[in-house]
Structures are given as structure tokens and as C-alpha cells.
Amino acid sequence: MTTPTPDPTLPTVDDIGSLLRARTQDDDDQELGTFTSDTRPTDTEVQRLIGQASSIVYGATGVITDLECQSAGTIQESAKYLISLLTACLIELSYFPEQVRSERSGFQGYYDIFTGPMGMTALLDSVAECRGGEVEPDSEGGSKTASWDFPVDLGGLVGWQTKW
């Protein structure tokens, strides 16, 4: 049996641990920097929460592994980061709700980034722009396919050297 290749657009347990270092303590109160079977939550539980968070993000964006624009890699990294933030929120809410209620948790900070102007809204805009087709200039400096592009002025368009 072969081990499945990890999805490069999903964060790892280590990625989540880098956001929630204080939550990666083992039974001896040693900060591990990642989640293991000795942490609360465990690595398996964090992996499950990553799946839940990714279903929310990818439910909004659709599949992003097939994006073909120049910024596809950046968009995928942004999605990965937002999934990490949402996973951190889920961990805080499900394992440390009393700290969330008393504002002794990082939940609100993670949530604010996730929902802020550079969060999901920006990701959705980037995905839509990518799917709409980035515009590459043609050899004459104009664009090839942009719906907003003006045609070449051959002397006759209204407002462009109109000849009546």
C-alpha cells in the first residue's frame, strides 16, 4: 500500500502548531511546536479540524489546484494560510472555550484576520480574477483578452479622434 501524497494546498499539523505554539504542550508542559499524540488536541484531532476548515474555504473558492494564472501559487498559499487561521479558531473554540469567552485566547485575532479585508474576501476576489483570466500584454502593448480593454484607435471611435 502506498502512502498518499499530501495535498500541498492544505496546511500541515506543523503549520497549525506554528500558529498555536502555546497549545502544543505535552504532558510534561514542554512546548513542542507541533501537535502530537501527547498534546491537547492531538495531531489526529488537528488533522480532522484542518479537513473541516478546508471544506469551508474550498466550499467558497471551489477547487484551486487547477488555477492557471501567474498568481496561482500565491492564491494557493493564501488559501492554505486562511485554512490554518480557521483551524486555529476551531481549536480555540472547541478545546479552550472558557478562554475564548474570557478573552484569554488568540481566537479573536485569528478570526479578525480570517474575516478581515485581506482574508476570505481577498481570496475570493483573487480566485475570481484568476479564473476570469489574467491579462497579458500583446506585442503592441495592448491586452489580448481583457473584457475592459479598449480596441486599438484607428481614428473613428467616439471620443477618440472621431471623424464625422
Buried (B, 14 or more C-beta within 10 A) or exposed (E): EEEEEEEEBBBBBEBBBEBBEEBBBBEEEEEBEBBBEBBBBBBEBBBBBBEEBBEBBBEEBEEBEEBEBEBBEEBBEBBBBBBBBBBBBBBBBEBBEEBBEEEEBBBEEBBEBBBEEEBBEBBBEBBEBBBEEBBEEEEEEEBEEBEEEEEEEEEEEEEEEEEE
